[in-house]
Amino acid sequence: MSLHGCSSSDRRDSPSRANSAEGNGNVVATPSKPRLRLNPSKEHKPDVYEDMQLDFNPSIYSSLEMYLHPNMLNLPRDDKAKYMHEILLKYLPLGDRNRAQKHKEYRQKIISNYQPLNRELYAMNPATFFLPAFLKAINDNTEQSFRSIMSEPSPGIFVFDMFQPHFCGLLLSEIENFEKWVTETKFRIMRPNTMNKYGAVLDDFGLETMLDKLMEGFIRPLSRVFFAEVGGSTLDSHHGFVVEYGKDRDVDLGFHVDDSEVTLNVCLGKQFSGGELFFRGMRCEKHVNTGSHSEEIFDYSHVPGRAVLHRGRHRHGARATTSGHRVNLLLWCRSSVFREMKRYQKDFSSWCGECNREKKERKRSTIAATRLDLFRREGESTA
């Protein structure tokens, strides 16, 4: 069994990474090889880049700015953006750049021609989107407040009620309206990923800003507490989409990992049976195809309005939806900082099940070898 990340068709987000290395103490305003520091300037408040015409998500620039050399932090915003842009371009070959430009044009064509049904969806309105208990927990912003509204039925899998039924209904009707427009205009759209043949990328028809705010204001606080070891506090880009299961749609979803650091999965409805998620343990790239252990096996049944939050590297799949129509909102949250940092790591025992087992085995072997050596020496001294 081979697992592959579900690659987003939104190519603009996928290469959003940055080269990170420790600063050498020199002024680095215009170095020959743009680079970042390994450790961020935690006290620095980065600029906002939302109003600039950029090739990458503006949030990425704000995140990366924390990793600029201290001598650069007070430079004009345009200079910092240009410097970080050079770093980001290293991860976007010319062919990908051309595809990114074409996708930008594709998205603009949709937004220019599609007429939204529910415009209130396109601006974040927490009071009408979220359940009061969820909103209060986020506003309190403590681990205790978060845990008060969620359960952790299996390690690394968090379940909580999130959206108001009214919001779920609005989003469902917006999706139906978009699909109707696609059919009537015979517009060929890109599907969410390589595994789903049905569904739509929400970012492509105008919901990108709303989903950015969802990630930054509501998912990142949770991830900072529960997924810190995979860049939860530095989430800076996303891929947002819906998937549909049922008759004449996708039936199930194969065993895979997501192209994300943290994944939010919320069932929007409607009436259905089946479709359970099955989880089989967290794995790094090296161990993605290893077997599962009994304590890693967990199945979850969807409930409309209820969210599941987990690491993107938590292997999972979806069983067949046996009747009805199931629609889920997915938000793949990514950290360009974490993706760069993990290039320098070999051990992921803080979250990868197999790395952790190998580390424990090495420790056990070392202790056993030390004990044998001590017994040998003791025997020699008494001989």
C-alpha positions as CSV (number, residue, x, y, z in Angstrom):
1,M,0.0,0.0,0.0
2,S,1.5,3.3,-1.1
3,L,0.4,6.6,0.4
4,H,0.6,9.9,-1.4
5,G,-0.4,13.4,-0.2
6,C,-3.5,14.8,-2.0
7,S,-1.8,17.5,-4.0
8,S,-3.8,20.7,-4.2
9,S,-4.6,22.0,-7.7
10,D,-4.1,25.4,-6.2
11,R,-0.4,25.6,-7.2
12,R,0.0,29.1,-5.8
13,D,-0.1,27.8,-2.2
14,S,1.8,24.5,-2.7
15,P,5.4,26.0,-3.1
16,S,5.0,28.6,-0.3
17,R,8.1,27.7,1.6
18,A,11.2,29.6,2.5
19,N,14.9,28.8,2.9
20,S,15.9,29.1,6.6
21,A,19.4,29.3,8.0
22,E,21.1,31.0,10.9
23,G,22.1,34.6,10.4
24,N,25.9,35.2,10.4
25,G,25.8,38.5,12.2
26,N,26.5,40.7,9.2
27,V,24.2,43.3,7.6
28,V,22.2,41.4,5.0
29,A,20.1,44.0,3.2
30,T,21.1,42.7,-0.3
31,P,23.0,39.4,0.0
32,S,23.8,37.4,-3.0
33,K,21.9,34.4,-1.6
34,P,18.7,35.5,0.3
35,R,18.3,33.6,3.5
36,L,16.4,33.6,6.8
37,R,17.5,33.1,10.3
38,L,16.8,29.8,12.1
39,N,15.1,31.5,15.1
40,P,12.4,34.2,14.8
41,S,12.5,37.7,16.3
42,K,9.6,37.0,18.7
43,E,9.2,40.5,19.9
44,H,9.0,42.0,16.3
45,K,5.6,42.9,15.0
46,P,5.6,42.2,11.2
47,D,4.1,44.4,8.5
48,V,0.8,43.6,6.8
49,Y,1.1,42.8,3.1
50,E,-2.6,42.4,2.3
51,D,-2.8,45.6,0.1
52,M,0.2,44.7,-2.0
53,Q,0.2,42.9,-5.4
54,L,2.2,39.8,-4.6
55,D,2.8,36.4,-6.2
56,F,2.3,34.5,-2.9
57,N,-0.3,34.7,-0.1
58,P,0.3,37.9,1.8
59,S,0.2,36.0,5.1
60,I,3.3,34.2,4.1
61,Y,5.3,37.4,4.0
62,S,4.1,38.4,7.4
63,S,5.2,35.1,8.8
64,L,8.6,35.0,7.1
65,E,9.4,38.6,8.2
66,M,9.8,37.3,11.8
67,Y,12.8,35.3,10.4
68,L,14.6,38.1,8.7
69,H,17.9,39.2,10.1
70,P,17.4,41.9,12.8
71,N,19.2,44.5,10.6
72,M,16.4,44.1,8.0
73,L,13.4,44.3,10.2
74,N,13.1,48.1,9.9
75,L,13.7,48.4,6.2
76,P,10.9,49.7,4.0
77,R,8.1,47.2,3.5
78,D,8.7,47.0,-0.3
79,D,12.3,46.1,0.3
80,K,11.4,43.3,2.7
81,A,8.8,42.0,0.3
82,K,11.2,41.9,-2.6
83,Y,13.8,40.1,-0.4
84,M,11.3,37.4,0.8
85,H,10.0,37.1,-2.8
86,E,13.5,36.0,-3.9
87,I,13.6,33.3,-1.3
88,L,10.1,32.0,-2.2
89,L,11.0,31.9,-5.9
90,K,13.7,29.3,-5.2
91,Y,10.9,26.9,-4.5
92,L,8.9,27.8,-7.7
93,P,10.6,26.7,-10.9
94,L,9.8,28.6,-14.1
95,G,7.2,25.9,-15.2
96,D,5.4,26.2,-11.9
97,R,5.5,30.0,-12.1
98,N,3.7,29.8,-15.5
99,R,1.1,27.4,-14.1
100,A,0.6,29.7,-11.1
101,Q,0.0,32.7,-13.5
102,K,-2.5,30.6,-15.5
103,H,-4.3,29.6,-12.3
104,K,-4.4,33.2,-11.2
105,E,-6.1,34.1,-14.5
106,Y,-8.5,31.1,-14.2
107,R,-9.5,32.2,-10.7
108,Q,-10.0,35.8,-11.9
109,K,-12.2,34.6,-14.7
110,I,-14.5,32.8,-12.3
111,I,-14.7,35.6,-9.8
112,S,-15.5,38.1,-12.6
113,N,-18.4,36.0,-14.0
114,Y,-19.9,34.1,-11.1
115,Q,-22.5,35.9,-9.1
116,P,-22.6,34.9,-5.4
117,L,-25.9,33.8,-3.9
118,N,-25.0,34.6,-0.2
119,R,-22.6,37.5,-0.1
120,E,-22.6,37.4,3.7
121,L,-20.5,34.3,3.4
122,Y,-17.6,36.2,1.9
123,A,-16.8,38.3,4.9
124,M,-16.0,36.6,8.3
125,N,-18.8,37.2,10.7
126,P,-18.0,35.1,13.8
127,A,-21.3,35.8,15.6
128,T,-23.3,34.2,12.8
129,F,-20.8,31.6,11.7
130,F,-19.8,29.9,15.0
131,L,-21.6,28.4,17.9
132,P,-21.4,30.6,21.0
133,A,-19.5,28.0,23.0
134,F,-16.9,27.7,20.3
135,L,-16.6,31.4,19.9
136,K,-16.2,31.9,23.7
137,A,-13.4,29.3,23.9
138,I,-11.5,31.0,21.1
139,N,-11.9,34.4,22.7
140,D,-10.7,33.1,26.0
141,N,-7.7,31.7,24.2
142,T,-6.4,29.2,26.7
143,E,-5.7,25.5,26.5
144,Q,-8.3,25.1,29.3
145,S,-11.0,27.0,27.3
146,F,-10.2,24.9,24.2
147,R,-10.4,21.6,26.0
148,S,-13.7,22.6,27.5
149,I,-15.4,22.4,24.1
150,M,-13.6,19.4,22.6
151,S,-12.8,15.8,23.1
152,E,-9.7,13.9,22.1
153,P,-11.1,10.4,21.4
154,S,-7.7,9.2,20.0
155,P,-4.3,10.9,20.4
156,G,-3.9,13.9,18.0
157,I,-7.6,13.8,16.9
158,F,-9.8,16.7,18.3
159,V,-13.5,16.8,17.9
160,F,-15.8,19.7,18.6
161,D,-19.0,21.4,17.6
162,M,-18.1,24.5,15.5
163,F,-20.6,25.9,13.0
164,Q,-24.1,27.2,13.4
165,P,-26.7,25.3,11.3
166,H,-27.5,28.5,9.5
167,F,-23.9,28.9,8.3
168,C,-23.8,25.3,7.1
169,G,-27.0,25.9,5.2
170,L,-25.7,29.1,3.6
171,L,-22.5,27.4,2.5
172,L,-24.4,24.4,1.1
173,S,-26.7,26.6,-1.0
174,E,-23.7,28.6,-2.2
175,I,-22.0,25.4,-3.4
176,E,-25.1,24.3,-5.1
177,N,-25.4,27.7,-6.8
178,F,-21.8,27.6,-8.0
179,E,-22.2,24.1,-9.4
180,K,-25.4,25.2,-11.2
181,W,-23.4,28.1,-12.7
182,V,-20.6,25.7,-13.8
183,T,-23.2,23.4,-15.5
184,E,-25.0,26.2,-17.2
185,T,-21.9,27.9,-18.5
186,K,-20.1,24.6,-19.2
187,F,-17.1,26.1,-17.3
188,R,-14.5,23.5,-16.7
189,I,-13.4,23.8,-13.0
190,M,-10.4,22.3,-11.2
191,R,-11.4,19.8,-8.5
192,P,-10.1,20.0,-5.0
193,N,-7.3,17.4,-5.2
194,T,-6.1,14.3,-7.1
195,M,-8.4,11.9,-5.2
196,N,-11.8,13.7,-5.4
197,K,-13.7,13.9,-8.7
198,Y,-16.5,15.9,-7.1
199,G,-16.5,19.1,-5.0
200,A,-15.1,22.6,-5.5
201,V,-12.2,24.7,-4.4
202,L,-13.7,27.5,-2.3
203,D,-10.8,29.8,-2.8
204,D,-11.4,29.8,-6.6
205,F,-14.8,31.5,-6.4
206,G,-14.1,34.3,-3.9
207,L,-14.0,32.7,-0.4
208,E,-10.2,32.8,0.0
209,T,-10.2,35.9,2.3
210,M,-12.9,34.5,4.5
211,L,-11.0,31.2,4.8
212,D,-7.8,33.0,5.6
213,K,-9.5,34.7,8.5
214,L,-10.9,31.3,9.6
215,M,-7.4,29.9,9.7
216,E,-5.7,32.8,11.3
217,G,-8.2,33.7,13.9
218,F,-9.7,30.4,14.8
219,I,-7.6,27.4,13.6
220,R,-4.2,28.8,14.3
221,P,-4.9,29.5,18.1
222,L,-6.0,25.9,18.5
223,S,-3.0,24.6,16.4
224,R,-0.6,26.7,18.5
225,V,-1.6,24.7,21.5
226,F,-2.2,21.2,20.1
227,F,0.1,21.0,17.1
228,A,3.1,23.2,18.0
229,E,5.6,20.5,16.8
230,V,4.3,20.7,13.2
231,G,4.3,24.5,12.9
232,G,0.8,25.1,14.4
233,S,1.7,28.6,15.6
234,T,3.1,29.6,12.1
235,L,0.3,28.5,9.8
236,D,0.3,31.0,7.0
237,S,-1.4,29.6,3.9
238,H,-4.3,27.3,3.2
239,H,-6.2,25.3,0.6
240,G,-10.0,25.4,1.2
241,F,-12.5,23.1,-0.6
242,V,-15.6,21.0,-0.3
243,V,-16.0,17.3,-1.1
244,E,-19.2,15.5,-2.0
245,Y,-20.0,11.9,-1.4
246,G,-23.1,9.8,-2.3
247,K,-24.9,8.5,-5.4
248,D,-23.5,9.8,-8.6
249,R,-20.6,11.4,-6.7
250,D,-17.5,10.1,-5.0
251,V,-18.3,7.1,-2.8
252,D,-15.2,6.7,-0.6
253,L,-11.7,8.0,-0.2
254,G,-8.5,5.9,-0.1
255,F,-5.9,5.7,2.6
256,H,-3.7,8.8,2.4
257,V,-2.0,11.8,4.1
258,D,-2.9,15.4,3.4
259,D,-0.7,18.1,1.9
260,S,-1.0,20.1,5.1
261,E,0.4,20.6,8.6
262,V,-3.0,20.8,10.2
263,T,-6.4,19.7,8.6
264,L,-9.8,21.0,9.6
265,N,-12.6,18.7,8.4
266,V,-16.2,19.8,9.1
267,C,-19.3,18.0,8.0
268,L,-21.9,20.4,6.5
269,G,-24.6,17.8,5.9
270,K,-26.9,16.6,4.5
271,Q,-28.7,13.3,5.2
272,F,-26.5,10.3,4.8
273,S,-25.3,7.0,6.2
274,G,-21.8,5.6,6.2
275,G,-18.8,7.7,5.3
276,E,-16.8,7.2,8.5
277,L,-13.3,8.5,8.7
278,F,-10.7,5.9,9.7
279,F,-7.3,7.0,11.2
280,R,-4.2,4.8,11.3
281,G,-1.4,6.7,13.0
282,M,0.9,9.7,12.3
283,R,3.9,9.2,10.0
284,C,6.7,11.3,8.6
285,E,7.7,10.8,4.9
286,K,10.2,8.1,5.8
287,H,7.6,5.9,7.6
288,V,4.4,6.7,5.7
289,N,4.0,3.2,4.4
290,T,4.7,1.3,7.7
291,G,2.0,-0.7,9.4
292,S,-0.4,0.5,12.0
293,H,-0.5,-0.5,15.7
294,S,-3.7,-1.3,17.6
295,E,-3.5,1.9,19.7
296,E,-3.4,3.9,16.4
297,I,-6.6,2.5,15.0
298,F,-9.6,4.9,15.3
299,D,-12.9,5.3,13.4
300,Y,-15.0,8.5,13.5
301,S,-18.6,9.1,12.4
302,H,-19.5,12.5,10.9
303,V,-22.1,14.7,12.5
304,P,-23.3,17.9,10.6
305,G,-21.7,21.0,12.1
306,R,-19.1,19.0,14.0
307,A,-15.4,19.5,13.3
308,V,-12.4,17.2,13.3
309,L,-8.9,18.7,13.7
310,H,-5.8,16.6,13.1
311,R,-2.3,16.7,11.7
312,G,-2.0,16.5,7.9
313,R,0.4,13.5,8.4
314,H,-2.2,11.6,10.3
315,R,-3.0,8.8,7.9
316,H,-6.7,8.4,7.2
317,G,-9.4,7.6,4.7
318,A,-13.2,7.6,4.3
319,R,-15.4,4.6,4.1
320,A,-18.2,4.4,1.6
321,T,-21.2,6.7,2.0
322,T,-23.9,4.1,1.6
323,S,-26.9,6.3,1.2
324,G,-27.8,10.0,1.0
325,H,-25.5,13.0,0.2
326,R,-22.6,14.0,2.4
327,V,-20.7,17.3,2.0
328,N,-17.6,18.3,4.0
329,L,-15.6,21.4,4.3
330,L,-11.8,20.9,4.3
331,L,-9.2,23.4,5.2
332,W,-5.6,22.3,4.7
333,C,-3.5,24.7,6.8
334,R,0.2,25.0,6.0
335,S,3.3,26.5,7.5
336,S,6.0,27.7,5.1
337,V,8.4,28.0,8.1
338,F,7.8,24.4,9.3
339,R,8.2,23.0,5.8
340,E,11.6,24.7,5.5
341,M,12.7,23.7,9.1
342,K,11.9,20.0,8.7
343,R,14.4,19.8,5.8
344,Y,17.0,19.9,8.5
345,Q,15.4,17.3,10.8
346,K,15.8,13.6,10.7
347,D,13.9,12.7,13.9
348,F,10.2,13.4,14.2
349,S,9.6,11.3,17.4
350,S,7.5,14.1,18.9
351,W,4.7,13.1,16.5
352,C,5.6,10.3,14.1
353,G,4.7,6.9,15.6
354,E,7.5,5.0,14.0
355,C,10.2,7.6,14.8
356,N,9.1,7.5,18.4
357,R,9.2,3.7,18.4
358,E,12.7,3.7,16.9
359,K,13.9,6.2,19.4
360,K,12.6,4.1,22.3
361,E,14.2,1.0,20.8
362,R,17.6,2.8,20.5
363,K,17.3,3.9,24.1
364,R,16.4,0.4,25.2
365,S,19.3,-1.1,23.3
366,T,21.7,1.4,24.8
367,I,20.5,0.7,28.3
368,A,20.8,-3.1,27.7
369,A,24.3,-2.7,26.3
370,T,25.4,-0.5,29.2
371,R,24.0,-3.0,31.7
372,L,25.8,-5.9,30.1
373,D,29.0,-3.9,30.1
374,L,28.7,-3.2,33.8
375,F,28.0,-6.8,34.6
376,R,31.1,-7.8,32.5
377,R,33.3,-5.3,34.3
378,E,32.0,-6.4,37.7
379,G,32.7,-10.0,36.8
380,E,36.2,-9.2,35.8
381,S,36.9,-7.2,39.0
382,T,35.8,-10.2,41.2
383,A,37.7,-12.8,39.2
